[in-house]
Amino acid sequence: MRILIADDEAPARARLRELLAHENDIEIVGEYANGDDAIDGALTERPDLIFLDIEMPRTNGLDVLQEISRVMHPRVIFTTAHAESAVEAFNLEATDYLLKPFSRARFASALQRARRHVADAGVESDANSATTDRLLIKTGKGYRVVPAEDIISIQAAANYVVLRTADSKHIMRRTLSQLVAELCPRRFFRTSRSTVANLHHVREVSSTASGHQIVVLSDGNELPLTVGLRELQARLRNLA
């Protein structure tokens, strides 16, 4: 189970690490000391479970959960010294609410509940073949929701990707492989190791004067086509 920790107090993060160290099925994929970084980390790492403090700099834990819930639904255990936020936390469908200082037994109970919820969600996801239909992208002033259907192309740039829509360009701190795994495979096609096209925006498949194959998109941009010409042709013919 992939876990992310967000708490502005270093001793609190260390305590969670110590408790989780005894669990064989746990991988801590990120630790953050403020709400904004926690949002970025959650969207990048896609954890199964988040241990989330409430009172943090920049963005509090309740707002963190509201933001990431727009595009993903990890299990969240709030860890806080503030009992008055419990009702709001459970209204946001938190898995549990650990009031600091909490015992090892209380922690174990919350973790076990989260395990059950994650397992149930995995079964439901497999049954429904769920994929992301929208992305939450950080902007200079906050966050923007971009429907997957609006994405025309995606290009890799080291550990970042550049997404293009009809009217904008967005940069996300995600690898191309991570992003492709989240998007509906019926809609998107990887034209090369570093480029992905939305099949609904493909307007032409042709060759350049030098003999290289390209995919021409609805916004006029061209992507190299280095793999899967026959598969691409078949996908385009069968596109719903």
C-alpha positions as CSV (number, residue, x, y, z in Angstrom):
1,M,0.0,0.0,0.0
2,R,1.4,3.4,-1.1
3,I,1.3,6.0,1.7
4,L,1.8,9.7,1.7
5,I,2.4,11.7,5.0
6,A,1.6,15.4,5.3
7,D,2.3,17.2,8.6
8,D,4.1,20.5,9.3
9,E,5.7,19.0,12.5
10,A,8.8,17.0,11.9
11,P,8.3,14.9,15.1
12,A,4.8,14.0,14.0
13,R,6.1,12.8,10.6
14,A,8.9,10.8,12.4
15,R,6.3,9.2,14.7
16,L,4.2,8.0,11.7
17,R,7.3,6.6,10.0
18,E,8.2,4.7,13.1
19,L,4.7,3.2,13.4
20,L,4.6,2.3,9.7
21,A,8.1,0.7,9.7
22,H,6.6,-2.4,11.3
23,E,4.2,-3.0,8.4
24,N,5.5,-5.2,5.6
25,D,3.0,-4.0,2.9
26,I,3.7,-0.3,3.3
27,E,5.7,2.0,1.0
28,I,6.0,5.7,2.0
29,V,6.0,7.6,-1.3
30,G,6.3,11.1,0.0
31,E,6.5,13.4,3.1
32,Y,5.4,17.0,3.0
33,A,5.3,19.9,5.5
34,N,2.7,22.1,4.0
35,G,-0.6,21.7,2.2
36,D,0.4,23.0,-1.3
37,D,3.3,20.5,-1.5
38,A,1.0,17.7,-0.2
39,I,-1.4,18.4,-3.1
40,D,1.4,18.3,-5.7
41,G,2.7,15.1,-4.1
42,A,-0.6,13.4,-4.0
43,L,-1.3,14.2,-7.7
44,T,2.1,13.0,-8.6
45,E,2.4,9.8,-6.5
46,R,-1.3,8.7,-6.5
47,P,-1.0,7.1,-3.0
48,D,-3.6,4.6,-1.7
49,L,-3.6,6.3,1.7
50,I,-2.7,9.7,3.1
51,F,-2.0,10.6,6.7
52,L,-3.0,14.2,6.7
53,D,-2.6,16.9,9.4
54,I,-5.3,19.6,9.4
55,E,-3.4,22.8,10.6
56,M,-0.6,23.2,8.1
57,P,0.9,26.2,6.3
58,R,-0.4,27.5,3.0
59,T,-3.3,25.1,2.6
60,N,-4.9,23.2,5.5
61,G,-5.6,19.5,5.4
62,L,-9.3,19.8,4.9
63,D,-8.7,22.0,1.8
64,V,-6.0,19.6,0.6
65,L,-8.6,16.7,0.6
66,Q,-11.2,18.8,-1.2
67,E,-8.7,19.7,-3.9
68,I,-7.4,16.2,-4.6
69,S,-10.9,14.7,-4.4
70,R,-11.7,16.6,-7.6
71,V,-9.7,14.1,-9.6
72,M,-8.8,11.2,-7.3
73,H,-10.1,9.4,-4.2
74,P,-7.4,8.1,-1.9
75,R,-8.2,7.0,1.6
76,V,-7.3,9.7,4.2
77,I,-6.6,9.4,7.9
78,F,-6.5,12.8,9.5
79,T,-3.9,13.1,12.3
80,T,-4.5,16.3,14.3
81,A,-4.6,17.9,17.8
82,H,-7.8,19.6,16.9
83,A,-11.0,17.7,17.8
84,E,-13.3,20.4,16.5
85,S,-12.6,19.5,12.9
86,A,-13.8,15.9,13.2
87,V,-17.3,16.5,11.8
88,E,-16.1,18.3,8.7
89,A,-13.4,15.6,8.2
90,F,-16.0,12.8,8.2
91,N,-18.3,14.9,5.9
92,L,-15.4,14.8,3.5
93,E,-15.5,11.0,3.8
94,A,-12.2,10.6,5.8
95,T,-11.4,7.0,6.6
96,D,-10.5,7.9,10.2
97,Y,-9.5,10.7,12.5
98,L,-6.6,10.3,14.9
99,L,-6.5,12.8,17.7
100,K,-2.9,13.5,18.8
101,P,-1.4,12.1,20.9
102,F,-2.8,8.7,19.8
103,S,-1.7,5.2,20.9
104,R,-0.1,2.5,18.9
105,A,-3.3,0.4,19.2
106,R,-5.5,3.3,18.0
107,F,-3.1,3.8,15.0
108,A,-3.3,0.1,14.2
109,S,-7.1,0.2,14.2
110,A,-7.2,3.1,11.8
111,L,-4.6,1.5,9.5
112,Q,-6.6,-1.7,9.4
113,R,-9.7,0.1,8.5
114,A,-7.9,1.9,5.7
115,R,-6.5,-1.4,4.4
116,R,-10.1,-2.8,4.1
117,H,-11.3,0.4,2.3
118,V,-8.3,0.3,-0.1
119,A,-8.9,-3.4,-0.8
120,D,-12.6,-2.8,-1.5
121,A,-11.8,0.2,-3.7
122,G,-9.4,-2.0,-5.7
123,V,-12.0,-4.7,-6.3
124,E,-14.5,-2.0,-7.5
125,S,-11.9,-0.3,-9.7
126,D,-11.0,-3.6,-11.4
127,A,-14.7,-4.4,-11.9
128,N,-15.4,-1.0,-13.5
129,S,-12.0,-0.6,-15.3
130,A,-11.9,2.9,-13.9
131,T,-9.5,5.5,-15.3
132,T,-9.0,9.2,-14.8
133,D,-11.4,11.3,-16.8
134,R,-10.0,14.7,-15.6
135,L,-6.7,16.1,-14.3
136,L,-6.1,18.7,-11.6
137,I,-3.3,20.9,-12.8
138,K,-1.5,23.5,-10.7
139,T,-1.5,27.0,-12.1
140,G,0.1,30.2,-10.9
141,K,-3.1,31.2,-9.1
142,G,-4.3,27.8,-7.9
143,Y,-5.6,24.7,-9.7
144,R,-7.4,24.0,-12.9
145,V,-9.5,21.0,-13.8
146,V,-8.8,19.7,-17.4
147,P,-11.2,17.1,-18.8
148,A,-9.3,14.3,-20.4
149,E,-11.3,14.7,-23.6
150,D,-9.9,18.2,-24.0
151,I,-6.3,17.1,-24.0
152,I,-5.0,17.0,-27.6
153,S,-1.5,15.8,-27.0
154,I,1.0,15.0,-24.3
155,Q,4.8,15.3,-24.6
156,A,7.5,14.2,-22.2
157,A,10.2,16.5,-20.9
158,A,12.4,14.7,-18.3
159,N,10.2,14.1,-15.2
160,Y,7.6,16.6,-16.6
161,V,4.9,16.4,-19.2
162,V,3.5,19.1,-21.4
163,L,-0.3,18.8,-22.1
164,R,-1.9,20.8,-24.9
165,T,-5.5,21.7,-25.2
166,A,-7.2,23.8,-27.9
167,D,-6.6,27.0,-25.9
168,S,-3.7,26.4,-23.5
169,K,-0.6,24.5,-22.6
170,H,0.0,22.9,-19.1
171,I,3.1,21.5,-17.4
172,M,2.7,18.7,-14.9
173,R,5.3,17.1,-12.6
174,R,4.6,13.6,-13.8
175,T,6.4,11.1,-16.0
176,L,4.7,10.2,-19.3
177,S,4.4,6.6,-18.2
178,Q,2.6,7.6,-15.0
179,L,0.1,9.8,-16.8
180,V,-0.6,7.3,-19.6
181,A,-1.4,4.6,-17.0
182,E,-4.1,6.9,-15.6
183,L,-5.8,7.9,-18.8
184,C,-8.4,5.9,-20.7
185,P,-6.5,3.6,-23.2
186,R,-9.4,3.8,-25.7
187,R,-8.9,7.5,-26.1
188,F,-5.1,8.0,-26.1
189,F,-2.4,6.4,-28.2
190,R,1.4,6.6,-27.7
191,T,2.8,7.6,-31.0
192,S,6.4,7.5,-29.8
193,R,8.4,7.0,-26.6
194,S,7.9,10.6,-25.7
195,T,4.5,11.6,-27.3
196,V,0.8,10.7,-26.8
197,A,-2.1,11.7,-29.0
198,N,-5.8,11.9,-28.2
199,L,-7.3,9.7,-31.0
200,H,-10.4,12.0,-31.2
201,H,-8.0,14.8,-32.3
202,V,-6.1,13.0,-34.9
203,R,-6.8,14.5,-38.3
204,E,-4.2,12.9,-40.6
205,V,-1.4,10.3,-40.6
206,S,1.2,11.1,-43.3
207,S,4.8,11.0,-44.2
208,T,7.3,13.8,-44.4
209,A,9.6,14.5,-47.3
210,S,12.3,12.6,-45.5
211,G,10.1,9.5,-45.1
212,H,9.2,9.9,-41.4
213,Q,5.7,9.2,-40.4
214,I,3.8,11.9,-38.5
215,V,0.4,12.4,-36.8
216,V,-1.3,15.7,-37.6
217,L,-3.6,16.9,-34.8
218,S,-6.7,19.2,-34.6
219,D,-4.6,22.1,-33.4
220,G,-2.2,21.8,-36.3
221,N,0.7,20.3,-34.3
222,E,2.5,17.2,-35.5
223,L,3.7,14.3,-33.5
224,P,6.3,11.7,-34.7
225,L,4.9,8.2,-35.3
226,T,7.6,5.7,-34.6
227,V,5.6,2.7,-33.4
228,G,2.3,1.0,-34.1
229,L,1.1,2.4,-37.5
230,R,-1.2,-0.6,-38.1
231,E,-2.5,-0.4,-34.6
232,L,-3.1,3.3,-34.9
233,Q,-5.0,2.8,-38.1
234,A,-7.1,0.1,-36.6
235,R,-7.8,2.2,-33.5
236,L,-8.9,5.1,-35.7
237,R,-11.2,2.9,-37.8
238,N,-12.9,1.6,-34.6
239,L,-13.0,4.8,-32.8
240,A,-16.4,5.3,-31.0
